[in-house]
């Protein structure tokens, strides 16, 4: 009777109870690969869980409850202050047993954090602040933490990673790009080594042996895409060996063994810039594919482009800017049928030719050079829209990549056939212990709790922020906007203040660079064309009078240190030249200035002709443009807020629907192919 009743209770209520008591997840006993089972939620579960998450996130005050535990760290600190480095290493080894047996018990956690704090002080001359200890404790509890930009998330993650590694858990510190992964690992390597811990780095281009050695370390720094693809590669390698029974049989049989894997399972994850990885990038599934032979592909893709160029907008096809899609109209389909008359092969198949020409229309009208991709060494390289960096090893599906290659007259690569795929939601939910951090989590806290079952704790700032706003100016035209940007740069450069100007694409960064050069303003550009110079550009971006024009590459994880005397001049001045699709992404760029109590200012100079407004607030933009009395002046403040809110809120609703659909698509695919999945 009880079991019948429990089956009626929605899964959501059981999940809410588990979240409320922070129930520990244990690895599945059916798999040789340690990971958490993937429990799917139906529509009712999602609605109930999201309602609970929205209400509970309003009252989250977990940092205050951690303060008493942080006092314990101060009590243990004197035990290690006078120890030698050898004594610290010995003390770390002595802590492994208790942490392994008892887990993150408050007293053991405090002792471990005190030990790691002393190691950080000795090797980097940085003393972790109290708020960083609070953040580390929340990470060890399995929470996402929101820490203001510049509050030292790198050290916070290291505190938690080292303590978890001492507890015997393989730790993955996950970042958004190779530069940050390598930088953080190298800067913190001496800290880990004095504790007797090993650290590895997983980056694009490494061979399997190098990756396997890096994952075998106590702490591995990795880029999210590389980590997820390695997980898929392990899945392909395991094949039928995935079940526990096969593992046992392999151990007993001399003729069958489990194939060598890259990872040691999904144990303990600390996701840096969690909103970027778990929310923004979760719209696109990760796919491992093999080469699909297609000897006549060059002629086929060139023909598709030729047919697409003969179709007329509105009459033959329509473009939906909101969801970046193209649809051929009925008259367009009739015209296409006439155009392909006399062609054989794929052009005689109605569905195939319509699909191919639709992709060709997308390549011509939705995918532009130096916005969605660049051409380097004769190859198409995709630009990651969230980081502004080249997305190494990625390609578009279903022939779109090859059509863009034909459009740019590059060598046509082979199409790929899907061998394995996974969404970020499914992948990260499989970690036994999932935690993360970012400076901008408040807006997405409900979705993080719904999808990943992990709550968000807000961590206070160490010092009051001295960052001040110079307001928002929204001009009717892009020409007026860029003129205002140049005038602002001239003004602040005369004061010898360093200036960081954020743009959304390579094309706009190059456009602004040309305008600054015409005014004889010395500056540097940081975009996907100059990513090899990133470290040097960032190192000098805080020097007096320095002007840096950057895409989103400078928006996350970059710490711009102020040069001598710059603080007295007012610190770094940040100019945002276009709204992003989420206000929290705007805040990331703004957060490059005024860090750790330093002074800094920022302002937004945008226009009604910017891409985001044209895509998601077109009607409002047209209405505002018609009602403006003075076309040379920026919009009134109340109109600026309305335009920004409508554009960003509509963009976020669309992306939220896309993420849900991505997850549903994989769930449906799993159901359709359930008979083929090995147990």
C-alpha positions in Angstrom: 0.0 0.0 0.0 2.8 2.4 0.9 4.6 1.6 -2.3 1.5 2.3 -4.3 1.1 5.6 -2.6 4.7 6.6 -3.1 4.4 5.9 -6.9 1.7 8.6 -7.1 3.8 11.2 -5.4 5.6 13.3 -8.1 9.3 12.9 -8.3 9.6 16.7 -7.7 8.5 16.4 -4.1 11.1 13.7 -3.4 13.7 15.9 -5.0 12.7 18.9 -2.9 13.1 16.8 0.2 16.5 15.6 -1.0 17.6 19.1 -1.8 16.3 20.5 1.5 18.4 17.9 3.5 21.3 18.0 1.0 21.2 14.3 0.4 24.5 12.9 -0.6 24.6 11.3 -4.1 26.4 8.0 -4.4 27.8 6.3 -7.5 25.7 3.8 -9.3 26.6 0.2 -8.5 25.7 -1.0 -12.0 28.6 0.8 -13.8 32.4 0.6 -13.6 32.3 4.3 -14.3 31.6 6.3 -11.1 28.8 8.7 -11.8 25.4 9.7 -10.6 22.3 8.2 -12.1 20.4 10.5 -14.4 16.8 11.0 -13.0 14.5 12.6 -15.5 11.8 15.0 -14.6 8.4 15.2 -16.3 6.5 18.4 -17.0 4.8 18.4 -13.6 8.1 17.7 -11.8 9.8 20.6 -13.6 6.9 23.0 -12.8 6.8 22.1 -9.1 10.6 22.2 -8.7 10.9 25.5 -10.5 8.2 27.0 -8.3 10.0 25.9 -5.1 13.4 27.1 -6.5 12.0 30.6 -7.3 10.6 30.9 -3.8 13.5 29.5 -1.9 16.1 31.5 -3.8 14.6 34.7 -2.6 15.3 33.6 1.0 18.7 32.1 0.5 21.0 33.4 3.3 23.4 30.5 3.5 26.5 32.6 3.8 25.4 33.9 7.2 25.0 30.3 8.5 28.5 29.5 7.3 30.1 32.3 9.3 30.2 30.4 12.5 32.0 27.5 10.7 34.5 30.0 9.2 35.5 30.9 12.8 36.8 27.4 13.2 39.3 28.0 10.5 40.8 30.8 12.5 41.1 28.4 15.5 43.1 25.9 13.4 45.3 28.4 11.6 47.9 28.7 14.4 48.6 25.0 14.2 50.2 25.5 10.7 51.5 29.0 10.9 54.9 28.0 12.3 55.2 24.7 10.4 57.9 24.1 7.8 56.9 23.1 4.2 57.7 19.5 5.0 55.5 19.6 8.1 52.6 21.0 5.9 53.1 18.1 3.5 53.0 15.6 6.4 50.0 17.3 8.0 48.1 17.1 4.6 48.9 13.4 4.4 47.6 12.9 7.9 44.3 14.5 7.1 43.6 12.2 4.2 42.4 9.3 6.4 39.9 11.3 8.6 38.5 13.2 5.6 38.1 9.9 3.6 36.3 8.3 6.6 34.1 11.1 7.8 33.8 13.4 4.8 33.4 17.1 5.1 32.6 17.2 8.8 32.6 20.8 10.0 35.8 20.4 12.1 37.6 18.5 9.5 36.6 21.0 6.8 37.8 23.9 8.9 41.1 22.2 9.6 41.6 21.4 5.9 40.8 24.9 4.8 43.2 26.3 7.4 46.0 24.0 6.1 45.3 25.0 2.4 45.1 28.7 3.4 48.6 28.5 4.9 49.9 26.8 1.7 48.4 29.5 -0.4 50.0 32.2 1.7 53.4 30.7 1.5 53.4 30.0 -2.2 51.5 33.0 -3.6 51.7 35.6 -0.7 48.0 35.9 -0.8 46.0 35.4 2.4 42.5 34.0 1.6 39.8 36.4 2.9 37.0 35.3 5.1 34.5 35.5 2.2 36.7 33.1 0.2 36.6 30.6 3.1 32.8 31.0 3.1 32.7 30.3 -0.6 34.9 27.3 -0.3 32.7 25.8 2.4 29.6 26.3 0.2 31.4 24.6 -2.7 32.3 21.6 -0.5 28.6 21.4 0.5 27.6 21.1 -3.1 26.3 24.5 -3.9 26.8 27.1 -6.5 28.1 30.4 -5.2 27.7 33.9 -6.5 30.7 36.1 -5.7 31.1 39.5 -7.1 33.6 39.9 -10.0 37.1 40.5 -8.6 36.5 38.8 -5.3 39.0 36.0 -5.9 37.0 33.0 -7.2 40.3 31.4 -8.4 41.6 31.1 -4.8 38.1 30.1 -3.5 38.0 27.2 -6.0 41.5 26.2 -5.0 40.6 26.1 -1.3 37.7 23.7 -2.1 39.6 21.7 -4.7 42.6 21.0 -2.5 40.4 20.0 0.5 38.3 17.7 -1.7 41.4 16.1 -3.1 42.7 15.5 0.4 39.4 13.6 1.0 40.4 11.2 -1.8 38.0 12.6 -4.5 39.3 13.1 -8.0 38.5 16.8 -8.6 37.7 18.6 -11.9 38.0 22.4 -11.9 36.2 23.3 -15.1 36.8 26.6 -16.9 35.6 28.3 -20.1 38.8 28.3 -22.1 42.3 26.9 -22.4 43.9 30.1 -21.4 42.2 30.2 -18.0 42.7 26.5 -17.4 46.5 26.7 -18.0 46.9 30.0 -16.1 45.1 28.8 -13.0 46.8 25.4 -12.9 50.3 26.9 -13.3 49.7 29.7 -10.8 48.4 27.2 -8.2 50.7 24.3 -8.9 53.1 25.2 -6.0 50.2 25.3 -3.6 49.0 21.8 -4.5 52.5 20.4 -4.5 53.3 21.5 -1.0 50.2 19.6 0.1 51.4 16.5 -1.7 48.8 16.8 -4.4 49.3 16.5 -8.2 47.7 18.8 -10.7 47.0 18.3 -14.4 45.7 20.4 -17.3 43.5 19.1 -20.1 43.6 21.2 -23.3 42.7 21.0 -26.9 45.1 19.0 -29.1 46.5 16.7 -26.4 46.8 13.0 -27.2 45.0 10.3 -25.2 48.1 9.4 -23.1 48.6 13.0 -22.0 44.9 13.4 -21.2 44.8 10.2 -19.2 47.8 11.3 -17.2 46.2 14.7 -16.5 42.9 13.1 -15.3 44.9 10.7 -13.1 46.1 13.7 -11.0 44.4 14.7 -7.8 43.1 18.0 -9.3 42.6 18.4 -13.1 41.9 21.8 -14.7 39.9 21.3 -17.9 37.7 23.2 -20.4 34.1 22.2 -20.3 33.9 21.1 -23.9 37.1 19.0 -23.7 35.9 17.3 -20.6 32.5 16.4 -22.0 34.0 15.1 -25.2 36.4 12.9 -23.3 33.4 11.5 -21.4 31.7 10.7 -24.7 35.0 9.1 -25.9 35.0 6.9 -22.8 31.4 5.9 -23.5 32.3 4.8 -27.0 35.3 2.9 -25.7 33.3 1.2 -23.0 30.6 0.0 -25.4 29.1 -3.2 -24.0 31.7 -3.1 -21.2 29.7 -0.4 -19.4 27.8 -2.7 -17.2 29.2 -3.9 -13.8 28.7 -7.5 -14.9 31.0 -7.1 -17.9 33.6 -5.5 -15.7 33.6 -8.5 -13.3 33.7 -11.0 -16.3 36.6 -9.0 -17.8 38.5 -9.3 -14.5 37.9 -13.0 -14.3 38.6 -13.7 -18.0 42.1 -13.6 -19.5 40.7 -12.8 -22.9 38.5 -9.8 -22.1 39.4 -6.6 -20.2 37.8 -3.2 -19.8 39.3 -0.8 -22.4 41.6 2.0 -21.0 39.6 5.1 -20.2 40.5 8.7 -20.0 38.6 9.8 -17.0 38.3 8.2 -13.5 34.6 8.9 -13.4 32.6 12.0 -12.5 33.3 12.6 -8.9 33.8 16.2 -7.8 33.3 19.2 -10.1 33.9 22.9 -9.5 32.5 24.8 -12.4 34.0 28.2 -12.8 31.7 30.8 -14.6 28.9 28.4 -14.0 26.2 30.5 -15.6 28.2 30.6 -18.9 28.8 26.9 -19.0 25.6 25.4 -17.5 23.1 28.0 -18.9 24.4 29.9 -21.9 26.2 27.0 -23.5 23.5 24.4 -22.7 21.5 25.3 -25.8 23.7 23.1 -28.0 24.4 19.4 -27.5 27.9 18.0 -27.8 28.4 15.5 -30.6 31.2 13.1 -31.5 31.0 12.2 -35.1 32.9 10.2 -37.8 33.7 11.1 -41.3 30.9 10.4 -43.9 32.2 9.8 -47.4 30.7 12.1 -50.0 32.7 12.2 -53.3 30.5 14.7 -55.1 30.1 17.1 -52.2 31.9 20.1 -53.7 29.6 20.4 -56.6 26.5 19.7 -54.5 27.2 22.5 -52.0 28.2 25.0 -54.7 24.9 24.2 -56.5 23.0 24.7 -53.3 24.5 28.2 -52.9 23.7 28.9 -56.5 20.1 28.0 -56.1 19.8 29.9 -52.8 21.1 33.1 -54.4 18.3 32.9 -57.0 15.6 32.9 -54.3 14.2 36.4 -53.3 13.6 37.4 -49.7 10.0 37.7 -48.5 8.7 36.2 -51.8 10.6 33.0 -51.8 11.8 32.7 -48.2 11.4 34.4 -44.8 14.0 34.9 -42.1 13.1 34.7 -38.4 15.7 36.7 -36.6 14.4 35.7 -33.2 15.3 32.1 -33.5 17.8 32.5 -36.4 16.0 30.3 -38.9 15.1 30.4 -42.5 11.9 29.0 -44.1 11.2 28.6 -47.8 7.7 29.8 -48.7 5.3 27.8 -51.0 6.1 30.0 -54.0 9.8 29.5 -53.2 9.4 25.8 -53.2 7.8 25.9 -56.6 10.6 28.1 -57.9 13.2 25.8 -56.4 11.6 22.8 -58.2 11.9 24.7 -61.5 15.5 25.6 -60.8 16.6 22.0 -60.1 14.8 20.7 -63.2 17.3 18.6 -65.2 19.6 17.9 -62.2 19.8 14.3 -60.9 20.9 12.7 -57.7 19.9 14.4 -54.5 18.1 17.3 -56.3 15.4 14.9 -57.4 14.5 14.2 -53.7 12.1 16.9 -52.5 12.9 16.8 -48.8 16.7 16.5 -49.3 16.9 19.5 -51.7 14.7 21.7 -49.6 16.8 20.9 -46.5 20.1 21.6 -48.4 18.9 24.9 -49.9 17.5 26.0 -46.5 21.0 25.5 -45.1 22.5 27.5 -48.0 20.1 30.4 -47.3 21.2 30.3 -43.6 24.8 30.4 -44.7 24.2 33.4 -46.9 21.9 35.4 -44.6 22.5 34.3 -41.0 26.1 33.3 -40.8 28.5 36.2 -41.4 32.3 36.3 -41.5 33.9 37.8 -38.4 30.7 37.4 -36.5 29.8 33.7 -36.3 33.1 32.5 -37.8 36.5 33.5 -39.1 38.7 32.2 -41.9 42.1 31.2 -40.7 44.7 29.4 -42.9 42.0 28.6 -45.4 39.7 27.0 -42.9 36.4 28.0 -41.3 36.7 28.4 -37.6 33.6 28.9 -35.5 33.6 31.8 -32.9 32.1 30.9 -29.6 29.4 33.6 -29.1 29.8 33.6 -25.3 33.5 33.9 -25.0 34.5 35.5 -28.3 37.2 32.8 -28.8 37.7 30.3 -31.6 35.8 27.1 -30.7 38.5 24.6 -31.6 37.4 21.4 -33.2 33.7 22.4 -33.6 31.7 22.3 -36.8 28.1 22.9 -37.8 25.9 19.9 -38.5 23.9 18.6 -41.5 26.1 20.1 -44.2 25.9 23.7 -43.0 29.6 23.8 -42.3 30.5 22.6 -45.7 28.1 25.1 -47.4 29.9 27.9 -45.5 33.2 26.5 -46.7 31.9 26.7 -50.3 30.6 30.2 -49.7 34.1 31.3 -48.5 35.8 29.3 -51.3 37.7 27.1 -48.7 38.6 23.5 -49.1 35.5 21.4 -48.5 35.8 19.1 -45.5 33.9 15.8 -45.2 30.5 15.7 -43.5 30.3 14.0 -40.2 28.0 11.3 -38.9 26.9 11.3 -35.2 28.4 8.5 -33.1 27.7 9.9 -29.6 26.0 13.0 -28.1 25.1 14.5 -24.8 23.7 17.8 -23.5 25.5 19.8 -20.8 22.4 19.3 -18.6 22.7 15.5 -18.8 26.5 15.5 -18.4 26.8 17.7 -15.4 23.9 16.1 -13.6 26.0 12.9 -13.6 28.6 14.3 -11.3 28.4 12.8 -7.8 29.3 16.2 -6.3 28.5 19.3 -8.4 29.4 22.8 -7.4 30.3 26.0 -9.1 30.8 29.7 -8.9 30.3 32.9 -10.9 29.8 36.6 -10.4 26.4 36.5 -12.0 24.1 33.7 -10.8 21.2 35.5 -9.2 19.1 35.7 -12.3 19.5 32.0 -13.2 19.4 30.5 -9.7 15.9 28.9 -10.2 17.0 27.2 -13.4 20.2 25.9 -11.9 18.2 24.4 -9.0 15.6 22.9 -11.3 18.0 21.4 -13.9 21.0 20.5 -11.7 19.4 20.1 -8.3 21.9 22.5 -6.8 21.0 25.7 -4.8 22.8 29.0 -5.1 24.4 30.8 -2.1 25.4 34.5 -2.3 28.7 35.4 -0.8 29.2 38.9 0.5 32.1 41.2 -0.8 35.3 41.5 1.1 35.4 45.2 0.7 32.7 47.7 -0.3 32.6 48.2 -4.1 34.0 51.6 -5.3 32.8 50.9 -8.9 30.5 53.7 -10.1 28.2 54.1 -13.1 28.4 56.9 -15.7 24.9 55.9 -17.0 23.5 54.6 -20.3 23.3 56.5 -23.5 21.2 54.9 -26.3 21.5 56.7 -29.6 19.1 56.4 -32.6 21.9 55.3 -35.0 25.1 53.3 -34.9 27.0 56.2 -36.4 26.1 58.5 -33.5 27.0 55.7 -31.0 30.5 55.2 -32.4 31.2 58.9 -32.5 30.2 59.2 -28.9 32.5 56.2 -28.0 35.5 57.8 -29.7 34.8 61.2 -27.9 34.6 59.3 -24.6 37.9 57.5 -25.3 39.6 60.8 -26.1 38.3 62.4 -22.9 39.5 59.6 -20.6 42.8 59.1 -22.3 43.7 62.8 -21.7 43.2 61.9 -18.0 45.7 59.0 -18.5 43.0 56.5 -17.4 43.1 53.0 -18.9 40.0 52.2 -21.0 38.5 48.8 -21.8 35.9 48.9 -24.7 33.7 45.8 -25.1 32.2 44.8 -28.4 30.1 41.8 -29.3 31.8 40.7 -32.5 35.2 40.7 -34.3 33.6 42.9 -37.1 32.6 45.7 -34.6 36.0 45.5 -32.8 37.8 46.0 -36.1 35.4 48.8 -37.1 36.0 50.7 -33.9 39.8 50.1 -34.2 39.7 51.8 -37.6 37.9 54.8 -36.2 40.3 55.1 -33.3 43.3 54.8 -35.7 41.7 57.6 -37.9 41.8 59.8 -34.7 45.5 58.8 -34.1 44.5 57.1 -30.8 46.9 54.3 -29.9 45.1 51.2 -28.9 45.3 47.3 -29.0 42.6 44.9 -30.1 41.8 41.6 -28.4 39.6 39.2 -30.5 39.8 35.8 -32.0 42.4 37.0 -34.6 44.7 38.1 -31.7 44.1 35.4 -29.1 47.8 34.3 -29.0 48.6 37.7 -27.6 45.9 37.6 -24.9 48.1 37.2 -21.9 50.3 40.2 -22.9 47.3 42.4 -23.8 45.6 41.7 -20.5 48.8 42.3 -18.5 49.1 45.8 -19.9 45.4 46.7 -20.0 45.5 48.5 -16.7 48.5 50.8 -17.5 48.0 54.6 -17.6 46.4 55.8 -20.9 46.1 52.3 -22.3 43.1 51.7 -24.7 42.0 48.1 -25.2 39.2 47.1 -27.6 38.0 43.6 -26.9 35.2 41.1 -27.7 33.7 38.9 -25.0 37.2 37.4 -24.6 37.8 40.1 -21.9 34.4 39.5 -20.3 35.1 36.5 -18.0 38.0 35.4 -15.9 40.3 38.2 -16.9 41.9 40.1 -14.0 43.1 43.5 -15.1 45.6 44.9 -12.6 45.9 48.6 -12.3 49.2 50.2 -13.1 51.2 52.6 -10.9 49.1 55.7 -10.0 46.0 54.6 -11.9 43.9 54.1 -8.8 44.4 57.8 -7.9 43.2 58.7 -11.4 39.9 56.8 -10.9 40.9 53.3 -12.0 39.8 51.5 -15.2 37.0 52.9 -17.2 34.8 50.3 -19.0 32.7 51.1 -22.0 30.0 48.7 -23.1 29.1 49.4 -26.7 26.2 47.0 -27.1 23.8 45.2 -24.8 24.3 41.4 -24.6 21.4 38.9 -24.6 21.4 38.8 -20.8 22.1 41.6 -18.3 24.4 39.3 -16.3 26.8 39.1 -19.3 26.8 42.9 -19.4 27.7 42.8 -15.7 30.7 40.4 -16.4 32.3 43.0 -18.7 31.5 45.8 -16.3 33.1 43.8 -13.5 36.6 44.0 -15.1 36.9 47.4 -13.4 36.5 48.3 -9.7 37.8 44.9 -8.5 38.7 44.1 -4.9 37.9 47.5 -3.6 39.8 49.4 -6.4 38.1 52.4 -7.9 36.6 52.1 -11.4 33.8 53.5 -13.6 31.7 52.2 -16.4 29.1 53.4 -18.9 27.0 52.0 -21.7 27.0 53.6 -25.1 24.6 51.7 -27.5 22.2 52.4 -30.4 18.8 51.3 -31.6 20.5 49.8 -34.6 22.4 47.2 -32.5 21.8 43.6 -33.4 20.1 42.6 -30.1 17.5 45.4 -30.3 16.8 44.8 -34.0 16.3 41.1 -33.4 14.2 41.2 -30.2 12.7 44.7 -29.9 12.1 45.7 -33.5 8.6 47.0 -33.2 9.5 49.1 -30.1 12.6 50.3 -31.9 10.5 51.5 -34.8 8.0 53.2 -32.6 10.7 55.0 -30.6 12.5 56.0 -33.8 9.3 57.6 -35.2 8.6 59.5 -32.0 12.0 61.0 -31.4 12.0 64.8 -31.6 15.7 65.2 -31.7 17.5 62.6 -33.7 21.0 63.7 -32.5 20.4 63.2 -28.8 20.4 59.9 -26.9 17.0 58.5 -25.8 15.4 59.6 -22.5 16.3 57.4 -19.6 12.8 55.8 -19.2 12.8 54.7 -22.8 16.3 53.2 -22.5 15.1 51.0 -19.7 12.1 49.8 -21.6 14.0 49.0 -24.8 16.7 47.1 -22.9 14.3 45.2 -20.8 12.2 44.0 -23.8 15.2 43.0 -25.9 17.0 41.1 -23.2 13.9 39.5 -21.6 12.7 38.2 -25.0 16.1 36.9 -25.8 16.3 35.0 -22.5 12.9 33.5 -22.9 13.9 32.2 -26.3 17.1 30.7 -25.0 15.3 29.1 -22.1 12.9 27.4 -24.4 15.8 26.3 -26.6 17.6 24.7 -23.6 14.4 22.9 -22.5 13.9 21.7 -26.1 17.5 20.5 -26.3 17.0 18.4 -23.2 13.7 17.1 -24.3 15.1 16.1 -27.7 17.8 14.0 -26.1 15.3 12.4 -23.7 13.0 11.5 -26.7 16.0 10.2 -28.6 16.9 8.0 -25.6 13.4 6.6 -25.5 13.3 5.9 -29.2 16.7 4.1 -29.1 16.2 2.5 -25.7 16.3 -1.0 -27.2 19.8 -0.3 -28.5 21.4 0.9 -25.2 23.6 -1.6 -23.4 22.7 -2.2 -19.8 
